[in-house]
Amino acid sequence: MTLRLDDETHQRLDRLAKSVDRSKAYLASQALGDYLDMNEWQVEQIRQTLEAADRAPASEFLAHRRMTSWLESWGGENEGEPPR
């Protein structure tokens, strides 16, 4: 795997690696692992939600237009009741 960094990022990584007495590869690997830990759960949650939506009956959903119409009425004199 090749990792291309802009000059500033490369210099920052180099300084940090020297400061903590670790290799740049080690720090990059740790950073990538941290990034994956923080973000990959979102993809899984989206997948699970889409699967659940595909299994749900159509009666559990509202048309986008009905929902946005209601939301646009919020705070106005003619605020509507939540759509059902």
PyRosetta script that sets phi, psi and omega in degrees:
from pyrosetta import init, pose_from_sequence

init()
pose = pose_from_sequence("MTLRLDDETHQRLDRLAKSVDRSKAYLASQALGDYLDMNEWQVEQIRQTLEAADRAPASEFLAHRRMTSWLESWGGENEGEPPR")
pose.set_psi(1, 136.2)
pose.set_omega(1, 177.5)
pose.set_phi(2, -112.3)
pose.set_psi(2, 138.2)
pose.set_omega(2, 179.8)
pose.set_phi(3, -120.1)
pose.set_psi(3, 118.7)
pose.set_omega(3, 179.6)
pose.set_phi(4, -100.0)
pose.set_psi(4, 126.2)
pose.set_omega(4, -178.5)
pose.set_phi(5, -120.8)
pose.set_psi(5, 147.6)
pose.set_omega(5, 172.1)
pose.set_phi(6, -71.1)
pose.set_psi(6, 163.8)
pose.set_omega(6, -174.3)
pose.set_phi(7, -57.8)
pose.set_psi(7, -43.8)
pose.set_omega(7, -177.9)
pose.set_phi(8, -62.8)
pose.set_psi(8, -45.7)
pose.set_omega(8, 179.6)
pose.set_phi(9, -63.9)
pose.set_psi(9, -40.8)
pose.set_omega(9, 179.2)
pose.set_phi(10, -61.7)
pose.set_psi(10, -42.6)
pose.set_omega(10, 179.5)
pose.set_phi(11, -66.4)
pose.set_psi(11, -41.1)
pose.set_omega(11, 178.5)
pose.set_phi(12, -62.7)
pose.set_psi(12, -43.7)
pose.set_omega(12, 179.3)
pose.set_phi(13, -63.1)
pose.set_psi(13, -41.7)
pose.set_omega(13, 179.1)
pose.set_phi(14, -62.2)
pose.set_psi(14, -45.3)
pose.set_omega(14, 179.4)
pose.set_phi(15, -62.9)
pose.set_psi(15, -43.7)
pose.set_omega(15, -179.5)
pose.set_phi(16, -64.9)
pose.set_psi(16, -43.7)
pose.set_omega(16, 179.8)
pose.set_phi(17, -57.9)
pose.set_psi(17, -43.0)
pose.set_omega(17, 178.5)
pose.set_phi(18, -67.0)
pose.set_psi(18, -39.5)
pose.set_omega(18, -178.4)
pose.set_phi(19, -64.0)
pose.set_psi(19, -37.0)
pose.set_omega(19, -176.1)
pose.set_phi(20, -103.9)
pose.set_psi(20, 5.7)
pose.set_omega(20, 178.4)
pose.set_phi(21, 55.5)
pose.set_psi(21, 47.2)
pose.set_omega(21, 176.4)
pose.set_phi(22, -128.9)
pose.set_psi(22, 160.2)
pose.set_omega(22, 177.6)
pose.set_phi(23, -77.8)
pose.set_psi(23, 156.1)
pose.set_omega(23, 175.8)
pose.set_phi(24, -62.5)
pose.set_psi(24, -37.0)
pose.set_omega(24, 179.2)
pose.set_phi(25, -62.3)
pose.set_psi(25, -41.3)
pose.set_omega(25, 178.8)
pose.set_phi(26, -61.9)
pose.set_psi(26, -47.5)
pose.set_omega(26, -179.0)
pose.set_phi(27, -64.0)
pose.set_psi(27, -41.5)
pose.set_omega(27, 178.7)
pose.set_phi(28, -63.3)
pose.set_psi(28, -40.8)
pose.set_omega(28, 178.6)
pose.set_phi(29, -64.0)
pose.set_psi(29, -43.3)
pose.set_omega(29, 177.9)
pose.set_phi(30, -62.8)
pose.set_psi(30, -43.3)
pose.set_omega(30, -179.4)
pose.set_phi(31, -63.4)
pose.set_psi(31, -41.7)
pose.set_omega(31, 178.7)
pose.set_phi(32, -65.1)
pose.set_psi(32, -42.2)
pose.set_omega(32, 176.7)
pose.set_phi(33, -61.1)
pose.set_psi(33, -42.8)
pose.set_omega(33, 177.7)
pose.set_phi(34, -62.3)
pose.set_psi(34, -42.7)
pose.set_omega(34, 179.3)
pose.set_phi(35, -61.0)
pose.set_psi(35, -45.8)
pose.set_omega(35, 179.2)
pose.set_phi(36, -62.6)
pose.set_psi(36, -42.9)
pose.set_omega(36, 178.4)
pose.set_phi(37, -59.5)
pose.set_psi(37, -39.0)
pose.set_omega(37, -176.9)
pose.set_phi(38, -77.9)
pose.set_psi(38, -23.4)
pose.set_omega(38, -170.2)
pose.set_phi(39, -118.8)
pose.set_psi(39, -26.7)
pose.set_omega(39, -172.0)
pose.set_phi(40, -69.7)
pose.set_psi(40, -23.7)
pose.set_omega(40, 177.6)
pose.set_phi(41, -60.5)
pose.set_psi(41, -30.8)
pose.set_omega(41, -178.6)
pose.set_phi(42, -63.3)
pose.set_psi(42, -42.6)
pose.set_omega(42, 179.6)
pose.set_phi(43, -62.5)
pose.set_psi(43, -42.2)
pose.set_omega(43, 178.9)
pose.set_phi(44, -64.5)
pose.set_psi(44, -42.6)
pose.set_omega(44, 178.9)
pose.set_phi(45, -63.8)
pose.set_psi(45, -40.5)
pose.set_omega(45, 177.4)
pose.set_phi(46, -62.4)
pose.set_psi(46, -44.9)
pose.set_omega(46, 179.1)
pose.set_phi(47, -59.6)
pose.set_psi(47, -46.5)
pose.set_omega(47, 180.0)
pose.set_phi(48, -63.8)
pose.set_psi(48, -39.8)
pose.set_omega(48, 180.0)
pose.set_phi(49, -66.2)
pose.set_psi(49, -42.1)
pose.set_omega(49, 178.1)
pose.set_phi(50, -64.4)
pose.set_psi(50, -40.0)
pose.set_omega(50, 177.3)
pose.set_phi(51, -63.0)
pose.set_psi(51, -42.6)
pose.set_omega(51, 178.9)
pose.set_phi(52, -64.5)
pose.set_psi(52, -40.0)
pose.set_omega(52, 179.0)
pose.set_phi(53, -64.8)
pose.set_psi(53, -38.3)
pose.set_omega(53, 178.5)
pose.set_phi(54, -65.0)
pose.set_psi(54, -30.0)
pose.set_omega(54, -179.9)
pose.set_phi(55, -84.1)
pose.set_psi(55, -20.2)
pose.set_omega(55, -174.3)
pose.set_phi(56, -76.2)
pose.set_psi(56, 147.6)
pose.set_omega(56, 176.4)
pose.set_phi(57, -68.3)
pose.set_psi(57, 150.2)
pose.set_omega(57, -178.3)
pose.set_phi(58, -58.5)
pose.set_psi(58, -26.2)
pose.set_omega(58, -178.6)
pose.set_phi(59, -65.8)
pose.set_psi(59, -14.1)
pose.set_omega(59, 178.9)
pose.set_phi(60, -85.4)
pose.set_psi(60, -0.6)
pose.set_omega(60, -177.1)
pose.set_phi(61, -117.1)
pose.set_psi(61, 153.4)
pose.set_omega(61, 175.5)
pose.set_phi(62, -112.3)
pose.set_psi(62, 150.9)
pose.set_omega(62, 174.1)
pose.set_phi(63, -67.0)
pose.set_psi(63, 141.3)
pose.set_omega(63, -179.3)
pose.set_phi(64, -54.0)
pose.set_psi(64, -43.9)
pose.set_omega(64, -178.2)
pose.set_phi(65, -60.0)
pose.set_psi(65, -42.3)
pose.set_omega(65, 179.5)
pose.set_phi(66, -63.6)
pose.set_psi(66, -41.9)
pose.set_omega(66, -178.8)
pose.set_phi(67, -68.0)
pose.set_psi(67, -46.5)
pose.set_omega(67, -178.7)
pose.set_phi(68, -66.5)
pose.set_psi(68, -34.3)
pose.set_omega(68, 176.5)
pose.set_phi(69, -60.3)
pose.set_psi(69, -45.6)
pose.set_omega(69, 179.4)
pose.set_phi(70, -64.6)
pose.set_psi(70, -47.3)
pose.set_omega(70, -179.7)
pose.set_phi(71, -60.7)
pose.set_psi(71, -37.8)
pose.set_omega(71, 179.4)
pose.set_phi(72, -68.0)
pose.set_psi(72, -19.6)
pose.set_omega(72, 179.7)
pose.set_phi(73, -84.2)
pose.set_psi(73, -10.8)
pose.set_omega(73, -177.0)
pose.set_phi(74, -58.1)
pose.set_psi(74, 133.8)
pose.set_omega(74, 175.5)
pose.set_phi(75, 81.5)
pose.set_psi(75, -5.3)
pose.set_omega(75, 179.4)
pose.set_phi(76, -92.6)
pose.set_psi(76, 171.8)
pose.set_omega(76, 178.9)
pose.set_phi(77, -65.1)
pose.set_psi(77, -29.4)
pose.set_omega(77, -177.0)
pose.set_phi(78, -108.0)
pose.set_psi(78, 40.9)
pose.set_omega(78, 179.9)
pose.set_phi(79, -59.5)
pose.set_psi(79, 128.1)
pose.set_omega(79, -176.0)
pose.set_phi(80, -85.7)
pose.set_psi(80, 167.4)
pose.set_omega(80, 173.8)
pose.set_phi(81, -77.9)
pose.set_psi(81, 150.8)
pose.set_omega(81, 177.6)
pose.set_phi(82, -57.7)
pose.set_psi(82, 136.1)
pose.set_omega(82, 179.1)
pose.set_phi(83, -67.4)
pose.set_psi(83, 150.8)
pose.set_omega(83, 179.2)
pose.set_phi(84, -125.4)
pose.dump_pdb("model.pdb")
